[in-house]
Amino acid sequence: MSGLPDSALTMILLFLLIVLTILWALYRLSRRHVAVAHRPELWQGRNYRCPSCATPMRQGWVMLGRGAIFAPRGQTPPGTFAHIGQALDNTISLAWRPAANMAWHCPHCRLLLIDHDKLVRP
């Protein structure tokens, strides 16, 4: 055909198949995550109090790396083999400048409240 040995052609085709599979998986994953532009009104009416000590929680941002992987009580906790496909919606940003989740933190009790209804772009 082109002068390449069959084994080299097979390796190239296998490589292309792997790359296309990874791109398809990333595309599917990105469709589960909605990002909106930051606007001050996103914070209006969202002044939460800590459920433990009732002090006002600090507003801020959280970035979750591999995403938030949640397991209900009574099931085994996420472990070593948990993967980003199991992450809660809107907890992973694949953008060059990653989006973050709105969050509220109580520094006294070390509790964190995360809104994963949407990601917010900087």
C-alpha positions, 0 to 999 in steps of 0.5 A, spaced: 500 500 500 504 505 502 510 501 503 509 501 511 509 494 514 502 491 516 504 491 523 506 499 523 499 500 519 496 496 525 499 500 530 497 507 527 490 505 526 490 502 533 493 509 536 488 513 532 482 508 535 485 510 542 485 517 541 478 517 538 475 513 543 478 518 548 476 524 545 469 521 544 469 520 552 471 527 554 466 530 549 460 525 553 463 527 559 463 535 558 456 534 556 454 532 563 457 539 566 454 546 565 458 552 566 455 559 566 459 566 567 460 569 573 455 574 575 454 577 582 446 575 582 448 568 583 450 569 590 443 573 592 439 570 597 444 565 598 447 567 605 447 560 609 448 559 616 452 553 618 448 547 620 452 545 626 454 552 630 449 557 626 454 562 624 454 565 617 458 561 612 463 564 608 462 564 601 467 562 596 469 557 590 471 550 590 475 546 585 474 538 585 479 535 581 476 529 579 470 531 581 465 530 587 464 522 587 458 521 592 456 514 595 450 514 600 451 512 607 450 504 607 454 503 601 461 502 600 465 509 600 468 511 593 475 508 593 482 507 589 478 505 583 473 511 583 473 515 576 471 521 573 465 518 570 462 517 576 462 524 578 456 528 580 454 532 574 457 539 574 463 538 578 468 537 573 471 542 568 475 540 562 476 548 560 483 551 560 481 556 565 477 551 569 470 553 572 469 552 579 463 550 584 460 556 588 461 553 596 460 556 603 465 554 608 464 554 616 472 555 618 470 553 625 466 547 624 470 545 618 463 544 614 463 545 606 457 546 602 457 545 595 452 547 590 453 543 584 447 545 580 452 549 575 459 550 574 461 558 574 466 560 569 471 566 572 
